[in-house]
Amino acid sequence: MGKPLMIQLEDDSRIEKLKEKTGAKTKIEVVRSALALLEADVLRLERIKRWEKAAKIVGKSGREILKDFRTPHRFKNLP
């Protein structure tokens, strides 16, 4: 059985407007799609934080490795 949820009048009117604009059949469909978007945004932010952490870990060693591949003539033979 579902859990009761108290929605403010302003939120209810926003949900109704979104329901009309998106073509959703029910209010809960609007709420579920909003939750899905919010979850996707949270996952994206978590992924970015993991990338930043990984970049900090390998950043210095990555620069050292790139120095090994730098040569003064590497662009000489390009068309």
TORKOL-4160 file (C-alpha; in steps of 0.2 Angstrom, whole numbers, padded with zeros to 4 digits, m for minus):
79
<pt num="1" X="0000" Y="0000" Z="0000"/>
<pt num="2" X="0006" Y="0018" Z="m0004"/>
<pt num="3" X="0012" Y="0030" Z="0009"/>
<pt num="4" X="0003" Y="0046" Z="0011"/>
<pt num="5" X="0012" Y="0062" Z="0006"/>
<pt num="6" X="0007" Y="0079" Z="0010"/>
<pt num="7" X="0009" Y="0091" Z="m0005"/>
<pt num="8" X="0007" Y="0110" Z="m0003"/>
<pt num="9" X="m0005" Y="0119" Z="m0014"/>
<pt num="10" X="0008" Y="0128" Z="m0024"/>
<pt num="11" X="0017" Y="0111" Z="m0027"/>
<pt num="12" X="0001" Y="0103" Z="m0032"/>
<pt num="13" X="m0002" Y="0117" Z="m0045"/>
<pt num="14" X="0016" Y="0115" Z="m0052"/>
<pt num="15" X="0013" Y="0096" Z="m0053"/>
<pt num="16" X="m0003" Y="0099" Z="m0063"/>
<pt num="17" X="0005" Y="0112" Z="m0075"/>
<pt num="18" X="0020" Y="0099" Z="m0078"/>
<pt num="19" X="0007" Y="0085" Z="m0080"/>
<pt num="20" X="m0001" Y="0095" Z="m0094"/>
<pt num="21" X="0015" Y="0101" Z="m0102"/>
<pt num="22" X="0023" Y="0084" Z="m0102"/>
<pt num="23" X="0007" Y="0074" Z="m0107"/>
<pt num="24" X="0009" Y="0063" Z="m0091"/>
<pt num="25" X="m0007" Y="0054" Z="m0087"/>
<pt num="26" X="m0005" Y="0055" Z="m0068"/>
<pt num="27" X="0002" Y="0066" Z="m0055"/>
<pt num="28" X="0013" Y="0052" Z="m0049"/>
<pt num="29" X="0020" Y="0050" Z="m0066"/>
<pt num="30" X="0026" Y="0068" Z="m0065"/>
<pt num="31" X="0034" Y="0065" Z="m0048"/>
<pt num="32" X="0042" Y="0049" Z="m0053"/>
<pt num="33" X="0050" Y="0057" Z="m0068"/>
<pt num="34" X="0056" Y="0071" Z="m0058"/>
<pt num="35" X="0064" Y="0059" Z="m0045"/>
<pt num="36" X="0072" Y="0050" Z="m0060"/>
<pt num="37" X="0080" Y="0066" Z="m0066"/>
<pt num="38" X="0085" Y="0070" Z="m0048"/>
<pt num="39" X="0093" Y="0053" Z="m0046"/>
<pt num="40" X="0102" Y="0055" Z="m0063"/>
<pt num="41" X="0109" Y="0072" Z="m0057"/>
<pt num="42" X="0115" Y="0065" Z="m0041"/>
<pt num="43" X="0124" Y="0050" Z="m0049"/>
<pt num="44" X="0132" Y="0063" Z="m0062"/>
<pt num="45" X="0138" Y="0073" Z="m0047"/>
<pt num="46" X="0145" Y="0058" Z="m0038"/>
<pt num="47" X="0154" Y="0052" Z="m0054"/>
<pt num="48" X="0162" Y="0069" Z="m0056"/>
<pt num="49" X="0168" Y="0069" Z="m0038"/>
<pt num="50" X="0176" Y="0051" Z="m0042"/>
<pt num="51" X="0184" Y="0058" Z="m0058"/>
<pt num="52" X="0191" Y="0073" Z="m0048"/>
<pt num="53" X="0198" Y="0062" Z="m0035"/>
<pt num="54" X="0206" Y="0050" Z="m0048"/>
<pt num="55" X="0213" Y="0065" Z="m0057"/>
<pt num="56" X="0221" Y="0071" Z="m0041"/>
<pt num="57" X="0229" Y="0054" Z="m0038"/>
<pt num="58" X="0236" Y="0051" Z="m0055"/>
<pt num="59" X="0239" Y="0070" Z="m0060"/>
<pt num="60" X="0257" Y="0071" Z="m0055"/>
<pt num="61" X="0262" Y="0054" Z="m0061"/>
<pt num="62" X="0252" Y="0057" Z="m0077"/>
<pt num="63" X="0262" Y="0073" Z="m0080"/>
<pt num="64" X="0279" Y="0064" Z="m0077"/>
<pt num="65" X="0274" Y="0050" Z="m0090"/>
<pt num="66" X="0269" Y="0064" Z="m0103"/>
<pt num="67" X="0286" Y="0071" Z="m0101"/>
<pt num="68" X="0293" Y="0055" Z="m0107"/>
<pt num="69" X="0283" Y="0056" Z="m0123"/>
<pt num="70" X="0288" Y="0074" Z="m0127"/>
<pt num="71" X="0301" Y="0076" Z="m0141"/>
<pt num="72" X="0306" Y="0092" Z="m0150"/>
<pt num="73" X="0302" Y="0084" Z="m0167"/>
<pt num="74" X="0285" Y="0076" Z="m0164"/>
<pt num="75" X="0275" Y="0088" Z="m0175"/>
<pt num="76" X="0289" Y="0089" Z="m0189"/>
<pt num="77" X="0281" Y="0076" Z="m0200"/>
<pt num="78" X="0263" Y="0081" Z="m0199"/>
<pt num="79" X="0255" Y="0086" Z="m0215"/>
